[in-house]
C-alpha cells in the first residue's frame, strides 16, 4: 500500500444561497438616564462656548496673518463606565467625521470613552440640531398585534387631542401574520397621556415613546475642544515635550475619490510652513494616510490649529535589535559533505528574506541565492549582511533554505531542496543612521515590491524576523501591522503569504521568572497582523555536551515554550490569538546562582556571514522559528503549485497540534474552553507536522476547497446586507464510518482567508471595524435531521415564514470552541467523536459576518468578492481503515502516489 497520497482538492462542490444571519440577543446599551431639558441646555452651552472661542482665535490668528484650519476638532466624553454611541457622531454628507475613539482608565474601577470628531466650517449647527431634537421631539409609535382599519385608527388617534397627530400608518408582516404600525407625532410633555390613551385602543399593542436621538445624547456626558491628548492615541507619556520626536500622523483622507495624494501634498505644505521635518514615505489605507514627522509638543499643537486633515498621532516606531550567540563549531568538512548530497530541484518557488541583508558568497547559499536576488530598499545601504558577528539575515537564509541543519549534516541521504531564496535588505547599516525611526510598514512594502519586480513569475513566500516592542498595544493594529495586512490582501487576487516572528524576550531578569514572565510579555509589532502567519517558539533542545555546565539546569523542559517566546495572553480578546504556530526556538540554562545564560548546544545551527572565519554559527528564538516556518511553507507551495496563499497558511495551521508538555505547562483541562483559549495565545495551534501538511494517508485524509464568495450586497432599498452562504457537498465516507461504530475519529476544519484592513483608531466596533469582512464555518448537528434542516437552522433566508426551528449548534463538541477560534482571519477547530457520530455530520457551511465593506458603503466595496480556503480532514488511529480509498472510489479519481 502506498505511503502517502496527495490531498484531495475539490472544486464545484458548493451550493450558494442568499444568506441572512441568524438573530441574536443584542445586549442593552449601558446608558445613563438624563433629564432632557437640563442636559440639552448644558451640552448646547458647551458647544456655544467652543464656537465663540474658535471665532475669537481665528480672528486673532488672521490679524497676525497666521494660517487657520477650516473646521474644529471636538471631543465627546461618556459618563464613567457607560457607553458612548460613537457611530452616531459621524455624517459623511455633512463632512462631519469621527477620527478616533479611545477608552481611558481613570482608576482601577473606572473607565471613560472619549471620541474625537472633526466638524467643518458651516456645520456648527449639526450637533446643536441633534441636541435640540432630543430636547423637543419624540419618536413615538403604536404597533398592534393584528391588522387594523387605517381610517378608523386615524380618526381615533386624532381624538386624543393635545396636538398628537398621526404621521404614517402601514401594514407589516411577520411570521406570516399581518399587523399595523402607526408612527405618531407626540409633543414633549404629552408622553404619559399618549401612552395611556394608546393602550386603551388595544391593551396588547406595543407603545413606544422616546426622545429623538436619545441613545446618542444620553450617552454624552460632556463636549469639549480637542486638545493634543485627544488626537494622541498612544501612551500619553510618549507625547513629545520641547524636544522633537518622530511621530506617526494619521490623516483623514478621501480614498474613495482618489484624492489622497492631493491631500497629502497639501498637508506636507502645512508641515513645511510650520517647519516640521517629515519623511517622504507614506502608507495609504481606506480613509487614512500615515506619515512620519519629527515634531515637538508646540509644533503638534500648531499643526492642530492649521490642518483639517488630522485623525490621530502615535509614537514613531523603532525596530527591535538582534542577538546571536557566537558558536565555535565550524567544520568545513560538514559543508563539503552536505554540498555533495544537495539535490536542487528547479522550481519557481522562492523564500524572500526581509532582513539585514545576506552574504550569498556562503558555499551553502550561493546555489540558492544569486546576485540578482540580493536586493536593498536603499542603494546606500548595500546588500551585505551588516549585523555583527555571524550576522542575522545570513543565518535566517540558511534555515529558510535548508530547514534544520543538524539532521542534514548527520544524515547520509540526499537533501532535496525545492525552492530558492531572495534577500531584500530593509534595515540600514549601523554606521549610517543608527536605527532611524522610519515608517517600517512602508519599508516592508517597498521590500516586497522589489522582490516581485525582480521575480515576476516566481511564487514568493515572505519571511521577516524584524519586530518592535513599540506600538504592540494588546493586539491593537498599528500602521506597520496594517501595512502587512494590506500587502497580504493585495488587491483581492494577488494575495501574499507573509511569515513574521512573534518577537523575543532578551532580558535575563524576565528569563528568571519563566514561564510566567512570558505569559505577560506581549507579542511584538507587527506580529499582531491578521493576515500574516505569526510564528512563536517552543523547544526540544535539552542536551548539553559541556561538562562545565553540569550543575546548570534547563530553563524549559522538553516540548515546552521557548524562554525567548512572547505571547498574547494579556491582549484584548477581540484581537487575534498570536502566535499562530510554534517552531523550534532554542532553550536557556539557569545557574545555581539563578543567573540565566544561553549556550550554543541549545541554539540552532545555520550559515554565518563570516564565511572565512566561522562559516557555521547559531541562531535562536522566534527568528530561527520563523525561518524554519518559511522553509516549511515553501515545501507546500512546491508540492501544490495551484494552492493559494490562503491554502498554504491553512495547511500549516491545519497540520499543527500541541504536545503533552504544552498542555501540561498551561494545565489545560479537558473541555475547558478558557484553558484552550489561553493555550492558543501561548502556542497558537501548536507545532506543524510537515508530513501531515503535505500528504494524506489511508487513515487520515484531507479535503481542500478554494472558493470565491461575495459576502455582501445591496437589498432592494439600496442598503447593504449579507449576501450569500456556501454549503459544501464533500464526498463523505458515510457507510464506512457507520460500520466503524465506536472507533474514534477526529474531524478537523480550518478556514483561511485574508481581510482588507480598515486602518485608523476609531475603536473598531460598530461600523468602524478593522476587518473588511469575516467568514465562519459550521457543520450540522444531531438535531439537524437532514441537509434541509441544517440549512434552515443556520440561514434565516432558507426558512419559510411559518417554520419553527429548534435545536442547538452543537458547539460543545468542538475542542477549541467557537468563541476562541473566531478572532482573526484563520479559524481552526477539531472534534473527536465516534465514527458513527461523525458519519452523519457531513454538511458544512461557510458564511459571512460583518465588516467595514458592508458598514462603510461610501467606500464602494459592498459588492466586493473575496477568496477563502476550506480544509477538512478525517483521521482515525485505526490505520487499517481505508478512508482515502473509499473517498477516491466515491469521486472516481485516480490516486496520485508519492513514496517517502
C-alpha positions in Angstrom: 0.0 0.0 0.0 1.3 3.5 -0.8 2.8 5.5 2.0 1.3 8.9 1.0 -1.4 10.4 -1.2 -1.9 13.9 -2.4 -4.6 15.9 -0.6 -8.0 15.9 -2.4 -8.5 19.3 -4.0 -12.2 19.7 -4.9 -14.0 22.3 -7.0 -17.6 22.8 -8.0 -18.8 21.2 -4.8 -20.7 24.1 -3.2 -24.3 25.3 -3.3 -24.7 29.0 -3.0 -27.8 30.5 -1.3 -28.9 34.0 -0.4 -27.8 34.4 3.3 -29.5 36.1 6.2 -27.8 35.8 9.5 -29.4 34.2 12.5 -30.8 36.7 15.0 -29.0 37.0 18.3 -29.8 38.7 21.6 -28.3 42.2 21.5 -27.2 43.3 24.9 -28.8 46.5 26.1 -26.7 49.6 25.9 -25.3 50.9 29.2 -26.6 54.5 29.0 -27.4 56.9 31.8 -30.9 58.4 32.2 -30.9 62.1 31.7 -33.3 65.0 32.5 -33.7 66.0 28.8 -34.2 69.8 29.2 -31.3 70.5 31.6 -28.9 68.0 29.9 -29.7 69.5 26.5 -29.1 73.1 27.7 -25.7 72.0 29.3 -24.4 70.5 26.0 -25.6 73.4 23.9 -23.9 75.8 26.2 -20.7 73.9 25.9 -20.9 74.0 22.1 -21.7 77.7 22.1 -18.6 78.4 24.2 -16.4 76.3 21.9 -17.6 78.2 18.8 -17.1 81.5 20.5 -13.5 80.7 21.4 -12.8 79.4 17.9 -14.1 82.6 16.4 -12.0 84.7 18.6 -8.9 82.6 18.0 -9.4 82.7 14.2 -9.8 86.4 14.2 -6.6 86.8 16.3 -4.6 84.5 14.0 -5.9 86.1 10.8 -4.9 89.5 12.1 -1.4 88.2 12.6 -1.6 86.5 9.1 -1.2 83.0 10.6 -3.0 80.2 8.8 -6.1 78.7 10.3 -7.9 75.5 9.6 -11.4 75.3 8.1 -13.0 73.3 10.9 -12.9 72.3 14.5 -11.8 69.2 16.4 -14.2 68.3 19.2 -14.2 65.6 21.9 -17.3 63.8 23.2 -17.0 62.0 26.5 -19.1 59.3 28.1 -20.1 59.1 31.7 -17.9 56.9 33.9 -18.3 53.2 33.0 -21.0 54.0 30.4 -21.1 53.5 26.7 -20.7 56.3 24.1 -22.8 55.8 20.9 -19.9 56.8 18.7 -21.4 55.6 15.4 -23.9 58.5 15.6 -21.2 61.1 15.8 -20.4 60.9 12.0 -22.2 62.1 8.9 -20.3 61.8 5.6 -22.8 64.0 3.8 -22.2 66.9 6.2 -18.5 66.3 6.3 -18.6 65.5 10.0 -16.0 62.8 10.6 -15.3 60.5 13.5 -11.5 60.5 13.9 -10.7 58.2 16.8 -12.3 56.5 19.8 -10.3 55.9 23.0 -11.0 54.2 26.3 -9.4 56.0 29.2 -8.8 54.1 32.5 -9.4 56.8 35.2 -8.7 54.5 38.1 -8.8 50.8 38.9 -12.6 50.6 38.8 -13.5 53.5 36.4 -13.1 54.0 32.7 -14.4 56.5 30.2 -14.8 56.5 26.5 -13.7 59.6 24.5 -14.3 60.2 20.8 -12.6 62.9 18.7 -14.7 64.4 15.9 -14.0 66.9 13.1 -16.7 69.5 12.2 -16.2 71.6 9.1 -17.0 75.3 9.0 -20.6 75.9 8.3 -21.7 72.7 10.0 -21.5 74.1 13.6 -25.3 73.5 13.9 -25.0 69.8 13.2 -24.8 68.6 16.8 -26.9 71.6 18.1 -29.7 70.4 15.9 -29.4 66.8 17.2 -29.5 68.0 20.8 -32.4 70.4 20.1 -34.3 67.5 18.6 -33.6 65.4 21.7 -35.0 68.2 23.8 -38.1 69.0 21.8 -39.1 65.9 19.7 -40.2 62.4 20.3 -40.0 59.1 18.3 -43.4 57.7 19.0 -45.3 54.7 17.6 -48.0 52.1 18.2 -47.5 48.5 17.0 -50.7 46.5 17.0 -50.8 42.7 17.1 -53.2 42.5 14.2 -54.2 44.3 11.1 -56.4 47.5 11.7 -58.5 49.7 9.5 -56.4 52.8 8.7 -59.2 55.3 8.5 -60.7 54.3 11.8 -57.2 54.4 13.5 -56.5 57.9 12.1 -59.8 59.1 13.5 -59.3 57.5 16.9 -55.8 59.0 17.4 -56.9 62.5 16.2 -59.4 62.4 19.0 -56.5 62.2 21.6 -56.1 66.0 21.1 -53.2 67.8 22.7 -51.6 68.3 19.3 -51.0 64.5 18.9 -51.0 63.7 15.2 -50.7 60.6 13.0 -47.6 60.8 10.8 -47.8 57.4 9.0 -49.8 54.1 9.1 -48.5 51.0 7.4 -49.2 47.2 7.5 -46.4 44.8 8.1 -45.9 41.0 8.0 -44.0 38.8 10.5 -44.0 35.0 10.5 -47.0 35.1 8.1 -49.1 37.4 10.4 -50.1 40.9 9.3 -50.2 43.7 11.8 -50.5 47.5 11.7 -47.8 50.0 12.7 -48.5 53.7 13.4 -46.0 56.5 13.6 -47.3 59.4 15.8 -46.2 63.0 16.5 -46.3 63.4 20.3 -45.3 66.8 21.8 -42.9 66.9 24.7 -44.9 66.8 27.9 -47.6 64.5 26.5 -45.8 61.2 26.7 -47.6 59.7 29.6 -51.0 60.9 28.3 -50.3 59.4 24.9 -49.2 56.1 26.3 -52.4 55.8 28.4 -54.7 56.7 25.5 -52.9 54.4 23.1 -53.2 51.5 25.4 -56.9 52.0 25.6 -57.2 51.3 21.8 -55.6 47.9 22.3 -54.1 46.7 25.6 -52.0 44.2 23.6 -50.4 46.9 21.4 -46.8 47.9 21.9 -46.5 51.7 22.6 -43.1 53.4 22.2 -42.2 57.0 23.2 -38.6 58.1 23.2 -36.8 61.4 22.6 -35.3 61.8 19.2 -31.5 60.9 19.2 -32.0 59.6 22.8 -29.2 57.0 22.7 -26.7 59.5 21.3 -27.4 62.4 23.6 -28.0 60.3 26.7 -24.5 58.8 26.1 -22.7 62.1 26.0 -21.6 63.5 29.4 -19.5 66.4 28.0 -18.4 68.1 24.8 -15.1 69.9 24.7 -12.4 71.2 22.4 -9.9 68.6 21.3 -6.5 69.0 22.9 -3.3 67.3 21.8 -4.1 64.4 24.1 -7.4 63.9 22.2 -5.6 63.1 19.0 -2.7 61.2 20.7 -3.9 57.6 20.7 -0.7 56.1 22.1 0.5 56.3 25.7 0.2 59.9 26.9 3.7 59.6 28.4 5.1 59.3 24.8 3.9 62.8 23.8 6.9 64.9 22.9 7.9 67.7 25.2 10.1 70.6 24.0 12.4 68.1 22.3 11.3 66.9 18.9 10.4 63.2 18.5 9.5 61.1 15.5 5.7 60.6 15.5 3.2 59.0 13.2 0.5 61.3 12.0 -2.6 59.6 10.6 -4.6 61.7 8.1 -8.3 61.6 7.3 -8.2 61.4 3.5 -10.7 60.7 0.7 -9.5 57.4 -0.9 -12.9 56.7 -2.5 -12.5 59.6 -5.0 -8.7 59.1 -5.1 -7.9 62.5 -3.6 -5.5 61.2 -1.0 -2.3 62.2 -2.9 -3.6 65.8 -3.4 -4.5 65.9 0.3 -1.1 64.5 1.4 0.6 67.2 -0.7 -1.4 69.9 1.0 -0.5 68.5 4.4 3.2 68.4 3.5 3.0 72.1 2.6 1.5 72.8 6.0 4.4 70.9 7.7 6.9 73.0 5.7 5.2 76.2 6.7 5.4 75.2 10.4 9.0 74.0 10.0 8.2 70.3 10.8 10.6 67.7 9.4 8.9 64.8 7.7 9.7 61.6 5.8 8.5 61.2 2.2 7.3 57.7 2.8 3.5 57.3 3.1 1.2 54.4 3.8 -2.3 54.7 2.5 -5.3 52.8 3.9 -9.0 53.2 3.2 -9.8 56.7 4.6 -6.4 57.1 6.2 -2.8 58.0 5.2 0.2 57.7 7.6 3.3 59.9 7.5 6.3 60.2 9.9 7.0 63.7 11.3 9.7 64.9 13.7 7.9 67.4 15.9 7.8 68.8 19.5 4.7 69.4 21.5 4.3 73.0 20.4 4.6 72.1 16.8 1.9 69.4 17.1 -0.4 71.9 18.8 0.2 74.3 15.9 -0.4 71.6 13.4 -3.9 71.0 15.1 -4.6 74.8 14.6 -3.6 74.7 10.9 -4.6 71.4 9.4 -8.1 70.0 8.8 -6.7 66.5 7.8 -5.7 65.2 11.2 -7.1 61.9 12.6 -4.6 60.9 15.2 -1.0 61.0 16.4 1.1 58.0 17.5 4.6 57.5 18.7 7.1 56.6 16.0 8.4 53.0 15.9 11.9 51.6 16.2 12.8 48.0 15.1 14.0 45.6 17.8 17.6 44.7 17.8 19.1 41.3 17.0 21.1 39.0 19.1 23.0 35.9 18.1 25.2 33.8 20.3 28.7 33.0 19.0 29.5 29.4 18.3 33.0 27.9 17.7 31.6 24.8 16.0 32.7 25.3 12.4 33.8 22.3 10.4 34.3 22.9 6.7 34.1 19.1 6.2 30.4 19.3 7.1 29.7 21.8 4.4 31.7 19.9 1.8 29.9 16.7 2.6 26.5 18.3 2.6 27.0 20.1 -0.7 27.8 16.7 -2.3 24.4 15.5 -1.2 22.3 18.5 -2.1 19.8 17.8 -4.9 18.3 21.2 -6.1 15.1 20.8 -7.9 14.3 23.6 -10.4 11.1 25.4 -9.4 9.6 28.9 -9.3 9.3 28.9 -5.5 11.4 31.4 -3.5 11.5 32.4 0.1 12.2 36.2 0.3 14.1 37.1 3.5 13.3 40.7 4.6 16.2 41.4 7.0 19.6 42.8 7.4 21.0 41.5 4.0 22.6 38.2 3.2 26.1 37.2 2.4 25.3 35.0 -0.6 29.0 34.1 -1.1 28.5 31.4 1.5 29.0 28.0 -0.1 25.7 26.7 1.2 23.8 29.7 -0.1 25.4 30.6 -3.4 23.4 27.9 -5.2 20.1 29.2 -3.7 20.7 33.0 -3.9 22.2 34.6 -6.9 23.5 38.2 -7.0 20.4 39.4 -8.9 18.3 38.4 -5.9 20.3 40.3 -3.3 18.3 43.5 -3.1 18.0 46.6 -0.9 15.4 49.2 -0.4 18.1 51.9 -0.3 21.2 51.7 -2.5 23.2 53.4 0.1 22.7 50.5 2.5 24.3 47.9 0.2 23.0 44.3 0.1 25.5 42.7 2.5 24.6 41.4 6.0 25.6 44.3 8.3 24.7 42.7 11.6 27.5 42.0 14.0 29.4 38.7 14.4 27.6 35.9 12.4 25.1 38.4 11.0 21.3 37.9 11.1 20.0 37.8 7.6 22.5 35.2 6.5 21.6 33.0 9.5 17.9 33.4 8.6 18.7 32.5 4.9 20.3 29.2 5.9 17.3 27.9 7.8 14.9 29.3 5.2 16.7 27.4 2.6 17.6 24.1 4.3 15.4 23.8 7.3 17.2 22.0 10.2 21.0 21.8 9.6 21.8 19.4 12.4 19.9 16.4 10.9 21.1 17.3 7.4 24.8 17.2 8.5 24.3 13.9 10.4 22.4 12.2 7.6 24.0 10.3 4.7 20.9 10.8 2.5 20.5 13.3 -0.3 19.0 16.6 0.8 16.3 17.6 -1.7 15.7 21.4 -1.9 12.7 22.5 -4.0 13.0 26.3 -3.6 15.5 29.1 -3.8 16.0 32.4 -2.0 15.6 36.1 -2.4 17.0 38.7 0.0 15.8 42.3 0.5 17.7 44.5 2.9 15.1 46.5 4.9 17.4 47.6 7.7 20.0 50.4 7.5 23.6 49.6 8.5 24.8 50.7 11.9 27.3 53.1 10.5 24.6 55.0 8.7 21.7 56.3 10.7 21.6 54.4 14.0 18.2 52.6 13.8 16.3 55.6 12.3 12.7 55.9 13.3 11.2 55.2 9.9 7.8 54.1 8.7 8.5 50.4 8.8 5.3 49.5 7.1 6.3 51.5 4.1 9.8 49.9 4.0 8.3 46.4 4.3 6.0 47.1 1.4 8.8 48.5 -0.7 10.9 45.4 0.0 8.1 43.2 -1.1 7.7 45.3 -4.3 11.4 45.0 -5.1 11.3 41.2 -4.8 8.3 41.0 -7.1 9.8 43.2 -9.7 12.9 41.0 -9.7 10.8 37.8 -9.7 7.6 38.5 -11.8 7.0 34.8 -12.5 8.0 33.3 -9.1 5.8 32.2 -6.2 7.3 34.1 -3.3 7.0 33.3 0.5 7.9 36.3 2.6 10.0 35.8 5.8 10.5 38.6 8.3 12.0 38.5 11.8 12.2 42.2 12.4 9.8 43.4 15.1 9.4 46.2 17.6 8.3 46.5 21.2 6.7 49.8 20.4 3.1 50.0 19.3 2.3 46.5 20.4 -0.7 47.6 22.4 -2.5 44.4 23.4 -3.1 43.3 19.9 -4.4 46.6 18.5 -3.4 47.1 14.9 -0.6 49.5 14.1 0.4 51.3 10.9 3.1 48.6 10.4 0.8 45.6 11.0 -1.9 47.3 8.9 0.6 47.6 6.0 1.5 43.9 6.4 -2.2 43.0 6.3 -2.8 45.3 3.2 0.2 43.7 1.4 -1.0 40.2 2.2 -4.5 41.0 0.9 -3.1 42.7 -2.2 -5.9 43.9 -4.4 -8.0 40.8 -3.8 -6.4 38.4 -6.2 -2.6 38.7 -5.8 -2.5 37.6 -2.1 0.8 37.1 -0.4 1.9 34.8 2.4 4.0 36.9 4.9 5.5 34.9 7.8 6.5 37.1 10.8 8.3 36.3 14.0 6.4 36.9 17.2 9.2 38.9 18.8 11.7 37.8 21.5 12.5 38.2 25.2 16.1 39.2 25.6 16.1 40.2 29.3 17.8 38.0 31.9 15.5 39.4 34.6 12.5 38.3 32.6 14.0 34.9 31.9 14.4 34.3 35.6 10.6 34.3 36.0 10.0 31.9 33.2 7.3 30.9 32.2 5.1 33.5 34.0 7.1 36.4 32.6 6.5 35.0 29.0 2.7 35.0 29.7 2.9 38.7 30.4 5.3 39.8 27.7 3.4 40.7 24.6 3.9 39.5 21.0 5.6 42.4 19.2 4.6 44.8 16.4 3.8 44.0 13.5 3.1 40.3 14.5 -0.5 41.3 15.5 -1.2 41.3 11.8 -4.4 39.4 11.0 -3.2 38.0 7.6 0.4 37.2 8.5 1.4 33.8 9.8 2.9 34.7 13.2 5.5 32.3 14.5 6.4 31.7 18.1 8.9 29.3 19.6 8.9 26.1 21.6 11.9 23.9 22.3 13.1 20.4 22.3 16.7 21.4 23.0 17.6 19.7 26.2 21.0 18.1 25.6 24.2 19.8 26.7 27.6 18.3 25.8 29.6 20.5 28.1 30.9 19.4 31.4 31.5 23.0 32.5 27.7 23.3 33.0 26.9 20.1 34.8 25.4 22.0 37.7 23.2 24.2 35.5 19.5 23.4 34.9 17.5 23.8 31.8 15.0 26.8 31.9 12.4 24.9 29.8 11.6 21.3 29.8 11.4 19.4 26.5 8.4 20.4 24.5 7.6 23.5 26.5 7.6 27.2 25.5 11.0 28.5 24.5 12.2 31.1 27.1 12.6 33.5 24.2 9.0 33.4 23.0 6.4 36.1 23.6 2.6 35.5 24.0 -0.8 37.3 23.7 -2.5 36.2 26.9 -2.8 39.8 28.0 -4.3 41.0 24.8 -7.9 42.3 24.4 -9.9 39.3 23.4 -11.3 40.9 20.3 -7.9 40.8 18.6 -6.4 37.6 17.0 -4.7 35.0 19.1 -0.9 35.1 18.4 1.3 33.3 17.6 -0.4 31.1 15.1 2.1 28.2 15.3 5.4 27.5 17.0 8.7 26.1 15.7 11.9 25.2 17.5 13.5 28.4 19.0 16.1 27.1 21.5 16.5 26.9 25.2 18.5 28.6 28.1 20.4 27.5 31.1 19.9 28.5 34.8 23.0 28.6 37.1 23.0 27.6 40.7 23.1 31.3 41.5 19.9 31.9 39.4 21.7 33.6 36.5 20.3 32.7 33.1 22.6 32.2 30.1 22.5 31.0 26.5 24.5 28.0 25.2 25.4 27.0 21.7 24.1 23.5 22.3 20.7 24.9 22.9 20.6 27.0 19.7 20.1 26.1 16.1 22.9 25.7 13.6 22.9 27.8 10.5 25.0 29.7 7.9 27.2 32.6 9.2 28.1 35.7 7.3 31.7 35.2 8.4 32.4 32.6 5.7 36.2 32.7 6.0 36.3 32.7 9.8 33.3 30.7 11.0 31.0 29.6 8.2 28.7 27.9 10.7 27.1 29.6 13.7 24.0 29.5 15.7 20.7 31.4 15.8 17.8 31.1 18.2 14.4 32.5 19.3 11.5 33.4 17.1 13.9 34.4 14.3 15.0 30.8 13.9 11.4 29.6 14.2 10.2 32.0 11.5 13.0 30.9 9.1 12.0 27.3 9.6 8.3 28.1 9.0 9.2 29.8 5.7 11.1 26.7 4.5 8.0 24.6 5.6 5.7 26.9 3.6 7.9 26.7 0.5 7.7 22.9 0.5 3.9 23.1 0.5 4.0 25.6 -2.3 6.2 23.3 -4.4 4.0 20.2 -3.7 0.8 22.0 -4.6 1.6 24.7 -7.3 -2.1 25.6 -7.7 -2.6 26.2 -3.9 -3.5 29.7 -2.9 -1.5 31.5 -0.2 -4.6 31.2 2.0 -4.4 27.4 1.5 -0.7 27.2 2.3 -1.2 29.2 5.5 -4.2 27.0 6.2 -2.4 23.7 5.7 0.4 24.9 8.1 -2.2 25.6 10.8 -4.3 22.5 10.0 -1.3 20.2 10.4 -0.4 21.6 13.8 -1.1 20.2 17.2 0.0 20.6 20.8 2.3 18.1 22.5 1.7 16.8 26.1 4.3 19.2 27.5 2.4 22.2 26.1 -0.9 21.0 27.6 0.7 20.3 30.9 2.6 23.6 31.1 -0.7 25.5 30.9 -2.6 23.0 33.0 -5.2 22.6 30.2 -8.3 20.8 31.4 -10.3 18.7 29.0 -13.4 20.5 27.7 -12.4 23.8 29.4 -12.7 26.4 26.7 -10.9 29.1 28.8 -7.8 26.9 29.1 -7.8 26.3 25.4 -8.1 30.0 24.7 -5.0 30.6 26.8 -3.3 27.7 25.0 -3.9 29.4 21.7 -2.4 32.7 22.9 0.8 30.9 24.0 1.4 28.2 21.5 -1.0 29.1 18.7 -2.4 25.9 17.2 0.8 24.1 18.1 3.7 22.7 16.1 3.1 22.0 12.4 3.8 18.5 11.0 5.3 18.5 7.6 4.1 15.0 6.5 0.6 15.9 7.6 0.7 19.3 5.8 1.9 17.7 2.5 0.1 14.4 2.3 -3.0 12.4 3.2 -2.8 8.7 4.4 -5.3 5.9 4.2 -6.4 6.6 7.7 -6.1 10.3 7.5 -7.5 12.1 4.5 -7.7 15.9 3.8 -10.1 17.8 1.5 -9.2 21.2 0.3 -11.6 23.6 -1.4 -10.6 27.0 -2.7 -13.6 29.2 -3.3 -14.7 32.8 -4.0 -17.6 34.4 -2.1 -19.4 37.7 -2.2 -20.0 38.5 1.5 -22.3 41.5 1.0 -24.7 43.1 -1.5 -27.4 45.8 -1.7 -31.0 45.0 -1.0 -33.9 46.4 -3.0 -33.9 49.5 -0.8 -30.2 50.2 -1.6 -29.0 49.2 1.9 -26.0 46.8 2.4 -26.8 43.3 3.8 -25.2 39.9 4.0 -25.3 38.3 0.5 -24.5 34.6 0.3 -23.7 31.4 2.2 -21.8 28.4 0.8 -23.0 24.8 1.5 -20.4 22.1 0.8 -21.0 18.7 -0.7 -17.9 16.7 0.2 -17.7 13.1 -0.8 -18.3 11.7 2.7 -17.4 8.1 3.5 -20.7 7.8 5.5 -21.2 4.0 5.1 -17.6 3.2 6.1 -17.8 5.5 9.2 -21.1 3.9 10.3 -19.6 0.5 10.0 -16.7 1.6 12.3 -19.3 2.3 15.0 -17.4 3.4 18.2 -14.0 3.8 16.6 -12.6 7.2 17.5 -12.4 9.7 14.6 -11.1 13.3 14.5 -12.9 15.8 12.3 -10.8 18.9 11.8 -11.8 22.0 9.9 -9.7 25.0 9.1 -11.0 28.2 7.3 -8.3 30.5 6.0 -8.8 33.9 4.2 -7.3 37.4 4.1 -9.1 40.6 5.2 -8.6 44.1 3.8 -7.6 46.2 6.8 -9.6 49.3 7.7 -6.9 51.4 9.4 -7.4 54.2 11.9 -8.1 54.4 15.6 -12.0 54.6 15.5 -12.5 51.9 18.2 -13.0 49.2 15.6 -16.5 48.5 16.8 -20.0 49.1 15.3 -19.5 50.0 11.7 -15.9 51.1 12.3 -14.2 47.7 12.0 -10.7 46.7 11.2 -11.7 43.7 9.1 -13.3 44.2 5.7 -15.3 41.1 6.3 -15.3 37.9 8.3 -16.1 34.3 7.5 -17.2 31.5 9.7 -17.9 27.8 9.4 -20.4 25.4 10.9 -21.4 21.8 10.5 -24.8 20.1 11.0 -25.7 18.9 14.4 -27.6 15.8 15.6 -30.7 17.9 15.7 -30.4 18.7 12.0 -32.2 15.6 10.7 -31.2 16.3 7.1 -29.4 18.9 4.9 -32.5 21.0 4.6 -32.9 21.2 8.4 -29.3 22.3 8.7 -29.8 25.0 6.0 -32.8 26.3 7.9 -31.1 26.4 11.2 -28.1 28.3 10.0 -29.7 30.5 7.4 -32.9 32.6 8.0 -33.3 33.1 4.3 -33.9 29.4 3.8 -36.8 29.3 6.2 -40.5 29.6 5.3 -42.3 32.2 7.3 -44.1 29.7 9.4 -41.1 27.4 10.1 -40.3 26.7 13.7 -36.6 25.8 14.2 -35.3 24.1 17.3 -32.0 22.5 18.2 -28.6 23.8 19.0 -25.4 24.4 17.0 -23.6 21.6 18.9 -20.8 24.0 19.8 -19.8 22.0 22.9 -18.4 19.2 20.8 -15.6 21.4 19.5 -12.3 21.2 21.4 -11.2 24.9 21.0 -14.7 26.3 20.9 -16.5 28.8 18.7 -15.6 31.9 20.7 -11.8 31.1 20.9 -11.5 30.3 17.2 -13.5 33.2 15.9 -10.9 36.0 16.1 -8.5 36.9 13.3 -8.7 35.6 9.7 -7.9 31.9 10.2 -10.2 29.6 12.2 -9.4 26.1 13.1 -11.0 23.5 15.4 -11.5 19.8 15.8 -14.0 17.4 17.2 -13.0 13.9 18.5 -16.1 11.7 18.3 -17.1 8.2 17.3 -17.1 7.2 13.7 -20.9 6.8 13.9 -21.4 10.3 15.2 -19.2 11.9 12.6 -20.7 9.8 9.8 -23.9 11.9 9.6 -22.2 15.3 10.3 -21.3 15.8 6.7 -23.0 19.1 5.9 -20.6 22.1 6.1 -21.4 25.8 5.6 -19.2 28.9 5.2 -21.0 32.2 5.7 -20.0 35.9 6.2 -20.0 38.1 9.2 -19.9 41.9 9.5 -17.1 44.1 8.3 -16.4 47.6 7.0 -17.0 46.6 3.4 -20.7 46.4 4.4 -20.9 49.1 7.1 -19.0 51.8 5.3 -20.8 51.7 1.9 -19.4 55.1 0.9 -16.1 53.3 0.2 -17.8 51.5 -2.7 -16.8 48.0 -1.7 -20.1 46.5 -0.6 -20.2 44.1 -3.6 -16.5 43.0 -3.5 -15.8 39.3 -3.8 -13.1 37.6 -1.8 -11.3 34.2 -1.7 -11.1 31.6 1.0 -9.7 28.1 1.6 -11.6 25.5 3.5 -9.6 22.4 4.7 -11.4 19.4 6.1 -9.8 16.2 7.4 -10.9 12.9 8.8 -8.4 10.9 10.8 -8.6 7.7 12.9 -5.9 5.9 14.8 -7.1 2.6 13.3 -4.5 2.5 10.5 -6.1 -0.4 8.7 -9.2 1.7 7.9 -9.2 2.8 4.2 -10.7 6.2 4.4 -8.8 7.6 1.5 -9.5 4.8 -0.9 -13.2 4.8 0.0 -13.4 8.5 -0.8 -11.4 8.0 -4.0 -13.9 5.5 -5.2 -16.8 7.9 -4.4 -15.3 10.7 -6.5 -13.8 8.3 -9.1 -10.4 9.9 -9.4 -7.1 8.0 -9.7 -4.8 8.2 -6.6 -1.6 10.1 -7.1 1.1 8.2 -5.2 4.1 9.7 -3.6 6.6 7.3 -1.9 8.6 8.5 1.0 
